[in-house]
Amino acid sequence: MHKFRDLVVWQKAMDLANSVYMSTENLPVAEKFGLLSQIRRSAVSICSNIAEGAGRNTKGEFIQFLGIANGSAYELETQL
């Protein structure tokens, strides 16, 4: 449906995921499988859901995945 790499929202989400990975490099090792892992998964989930939605067949499906990406953004904000 969409070329997700051309979507500015996907590009910004990728920048955010990269920033999150770089920012969390210095978190304590004790958090490796706890908060650190969850923060990183949430960040990656945002751009992943945008990309997946862009590949769906209908506008409604795309909107649904944008909603999931938005939920992941709220999750990430809470964890940070």
Backbone as a ProteinNet text record, in pm:
[ID]
protein_1_A
[PRIMARY]
MHKFRDLVVWQKAMDLANSVYMSTENLPVAEKFGLLSQIRRSAVSICSNIAEGAGRNTKGEFIQFLGIANGSAYELETQL
[TERTIARY]
82.5	0	87.3	178.7	268.7	413.4	499.1	642.3	687.3	698.3	718.3	845.8	948.3	1073.3	1056.5	953.7	925.8	841.7	784.3	698.8	784.1	760.7	837.2	818.2	698.7	672.9	759.3	778.7	864.2	1010	1054.4	1191.6	1218.7	1123.3	1139	1137.4	1054.7	1050.2	1182.3	1242.2	1373.4	1479.6	1475.7	1569	1551.1	1425.7	1396.6	1452.6	1431.1	1481.6	1633.8	1699.5	1845.8	1890.4	1821.1	1854.6	1833.9	1726.2	1697.9	1808.1	1848.4	1955.1	2082.9	2118.3	2241.9	2231.5	2115.1	2095.5	2092.8	2054.7	2042.3	2166.8	2268.6	2391.3	2454	2436.8	2503.3	2414.1	2298.1	2215.1	2282.8	2254.7	2317.3	2291.7	2390.6	2379.9	2263	2234.7	2124.9	1990.9	1981.6	1857.4	1851.8	1954.1	1962.6	1837.2	1782	1664.8	1537.6	1547.4	1431.5	1392.4	1411.9	1369.5	1442.2	1571.1	1648.3	1588.6	1562.7	1505.3	1368.1	1285.7	1149.9	1151.3	1239.7	1251.2	1288.7	1386.3	1432.1	1324.7	1255.2	1148.1	1036.6	1003.8	898.9	939.9	1064.5	1113.1	1111.1	1155.6	1157.7	1015.7	926.3	787.6	719.3	756.7	694.5	719.8	846.6	877.2	836	842.1	802.9	654.4	571.5	427.8	390.2	460.9	436.9	468.7	582.8	622.5	524.1	484.7	391	257.1	210	83	89.3	204.2	220.3	211.1	244.2	240	105.3	11.5	-121.3	-202.7	-315.5	-393.4	-492.6	-535.7	-638.2	-593.4	-656.2	-628.7	-665.9	-774.1	-817.5	-713.9	-653.6	-549	-427.9	-392.8	-280.4	-306.9	-426.1	-463.2	-457.2	-500.4	-494.5	-350.4	-257	-117.8	-55.8	-102.8	-56.6	-102.4	-221.8	-271.6	-186.9	-144.6	-57.7	76.8	129.9	256.1	242.2	129.2	105	102.4	40.5	40.7	181.1	264.4	403.8	479.8	444.5	508.6	472.3	347	306.3	375.6	388.5	458.2	602.6	669.1	808.4	819.7	730.1	733.5	721.9	634.4	614.5	742.1	804.7	924.6	1042.4	1051	1161.3	1141.9
-119.2	0	126	138	252.3	204.4	288.9	262	315.5	226.3	270.6	351.3	326	401.4	548.3	579.3	717.8	791.8	718.4	780.5	852.3	981.5	1060.9	1005.5	958.9	904.6	781.1	697.6	580	622.9	721.6	771.5	826.6	901.3	956.4	845.6	744.5	631.6	555.1	541.6	476.3	558.8	689.8	777.3	761.8	754.1	735.9	603.1	496.8	364.9	366.6	428.3	438.9	518.2	628.5	710.1	633.7	556.9	478.2	374.9	307.1	207.3	272.2	386.9	453.9	506.5	558	615	509.5	387.8	283.6	195.5	225.7	145	144	251.5	262.8	229.1	172.2	128.2	10.3	-8.9	-119	-255.3	-340.5	-476.1	-550.7	-517.9	-583.4	-559.2	-455.6	-424.9	-486.9	-562.5	-616.1	-691.9	-772.8	-852.1	-795.6	-678.5	-613.8	-491.1	-377.6	-251.1	-220.7	-247.6	-220.4	-293.1	-419.3	-498.9	-447.1	-413	-365.6	-230.5	-141.1	-9.1	-24.9	-107.2	-126.9	-192.5	-290	-355.5	-257.4	-170.9	-71.3	23.4	67.5	160.7	96.3	-27.3	-97.6	-128.6	-150.9	-182.3	-67.6	54.6	169.7	166	164.2	165.3	34.1	-76.4	-205.3	-208.5	-156.1	-155.7	-58.6	52.7	144.1	72.5	5.2	-67	-179.3	-255.5	-365.1	-312.7	-206.6	-147.9	-96.5	-40.7	10.5	-101.2	-221	-335	-404.8	-359.5	-422.3	-377.7	-442	-422.5	-306.9	-265.9	-161.2	-46.2	67.6	185.9	159	87.3	54.8	-27.4	-123.4	-204	-117.3	-28.6	62.2	147.3	202.2	285.5	204.6	79.3	-7.2	-22.5	-44.2	-60.1	71.2	183.7	312.3	329.5	280.5	284.2	198.6	83.1	-4.1	64.3	128.5	201	314.2	381.5	489	435	320.8	257.3	223.8	176.8	147.7	274.2	385	513.3	554.7	534.5	563.6	470.3	345	246.9	291	331.3	376.2	499.4	593.5	714.4	679.8	586.9	545	480.4	396.1	326.7	421	519.7	616.5	703.7
0	0	0	93.2	102.2	92.7	45	52.3	188.3	285.6	423	441.3	362.4	376.8	340.1	262.5	223.9	327.3	421.8	523.2	627.6	644.8	742	882.9	914	1047.8	1073.2	970.7	985.9	1003.6	926.3	937.1	1077	1130.4	1266.1	1371.2	1348.8	1442.2	1440.5	1323.8	1314.4	1387.6	1370.6	1442.4	1593.5	1637	1779.2	1829	1754.1	1795.2	1805.4	1708.9	1715.3	1836.9	1865.3	1982.3	2112.1	2117.7	2238	2259.8	2153.3	2166.3	2216.3	2159.9	2201.6	2344.7	2380.7	2514.1	2623.5	2588.8	2690.4	2702	2624.1	2630.1	2769.1	2843.4	2972.8	3091.8	3065	3177.3	3246.2	3373.6	3447.2	3383.8	3390	3335.9	3400.5	3525.5	3596.5	3526.7	3446.1	3374.8	3235.8	3198	3062.3	3020.6	3106.9	3071.6	3133.1	3193.3	3252.2	3173.3	3235.5	3176.4	3045.7	3038.3	2916.7	2797	2812.9	2704.9	2664.9	2761.2	2733.4	2663.6	2706.8	2643.2	2496.3	2470.4	2332.7	2246.8	2302.1	2224.8	2191.8	2286.1	2260.9	2149.2	2152.2	2049.6	1911.3	1902.9	1774.8	1728	1820.7	1786.8	1713.9	1745.4	1680.8	1530.1	1491.3	1347.4	1280.7	1351.9	1294.1	1259.6	1348	1321.9	1211	1199.9	1088.4	957.6	952.8	831.5	799.4	900.3	875.4	825.1	886	842.4	700	663.8	526.8	424.6	464	373.4	367	445.9	445.7	325.5	305	182.8	185	303.7	309.3	398.4	374.3	456.6	603.3	623.9	758.9	834.6	765.5	828.8	863	770.1	794.2	918.1	927	1042.3	1171.4	1165.7	1284.4	1332.7	1240.8	1280.4	1327.5	1273.2	1325.6	1470	1499.7	1637.5	1730.4	1683.1	1763	1785.4	1680.3	1692.8	1794.9	1792.7	1888.5	2031.3	2049.8	2181.4	2227.7	2137.7	2172.1	2210.1	2145.9	2180.3	2322.7	2361.3	2498.5	2598.1	2558.1	2642.4	2663.6	2555.1	2564.5	2653.3	2636.6	2719.6	2868	2899.1	3038.3	3093.8	3015	3061.8	3080.5	2991.6	3005	3126.4
[MASK]
++++++++++++++++++++++++++++++++++++++++++++++++++++++++++++++++++++++++++++++++

